[in-house]
Amino acid sequence: MEKAELTKIVEQYSSIELSKSQKIAALFAEPMDKVNELSPVIHLLNRENPTEEDSKKARDARLALVRNRSTLKQIKETLKRGIIDEGKLIDGLYNFVDKSSTLLESDLEQVEKFVENKEKERKEALKAVRTSELLAIDTDVTFFNLGEMPEDQYQKLKESAMIAFKLAEDKRKKEEYERIEKERQDAEQRAKIAKENEELREKLARQDREKKEAAEKAAAEAKRVEEQKKKDEDERLKKLKEERDALLAPDKEKIKKYFDHIMAIEQPILQDVQIHIQFEQFIKSITNLITNFK
């Protein structure tokens, strides 16, 4: 490769100042001359069947090229190190000037936007107050720009929201009253049905007793008609004796018979819990008395 080739490479980087490009290229010219100097050696050697002399010349030429390439590398690293330092210098100068400008711009912007920021703060505070007021009356504020909304428009919104809130509150109170009233009426209806059922049970019990008494009376009457007068008299006397014996029986037996009669009565179904508890205590007391008499 000739020096003209180096010139072509320089021409490809037109963004670099020409004198600087040429100066850089000049540093690579000497190593290029060395390559050009040693280039003909390869053509003078017997490459198919090299002699010892050919081998020595090839070695000498190769080592010379290696040394030349080391020099070439040093040139490259020196140039690039300078370029890197130059880049660092550019970055350092840029950063200093940029930071100084940024700080000054920030101070100027604070003054520039002082009024704007004050207005923004006022709107944020206004938004917070209005949001609190509307949320207190169950109003969804999602779709309202409360900070920007004119006062008259906000007052209309608040007034309509208050009307809707009161209507909803009245409806809720009415529904609650109707629910409580329905529960009261249902309770009364249940109590009425329970009372009617109890009265029906008592009525059926009386009918059963009346039928039983009538049947017993008819049987006794039929027996009386069929029996002889003497037998009726004996029965009467026997009854008198039993009544007398009952009157003369020990108090313990009288009380036991009385308790047996009480326990034979069907117990009522009670709705009131307190009365039910008192009745249970009464039954328990009677049971204890009966147990003691037995």
Protein Blocks (a to p, Z undefined) as FASTA:
>chain_A
ZZklmmmmmmmmmmbcfklmmmmmmmmmmmmmmmmmmmmmmmmpcfklccfklmmmmmmm
mmmmmmmmmmmmmmmmmmmmmmmmmmmmmmmmmmmmmmmmmmmmmmmmmmmmmmmmmmmm
mmmmmmmmmmmmmmmnopafklpcfklpcfklmmmmmmmmmmmmmmmmmmmmmmmmmmmm
mmmmmmmmmmmmmmmmmmmmmmmmmmmmmmmmmmmmmmmmmmmmmpcfklmmmmmmmmmm
mmmmmmmpcfklmmmmmmmmmmmpccdddfblklmmmmmmmmmmmmmmmmmmZZ
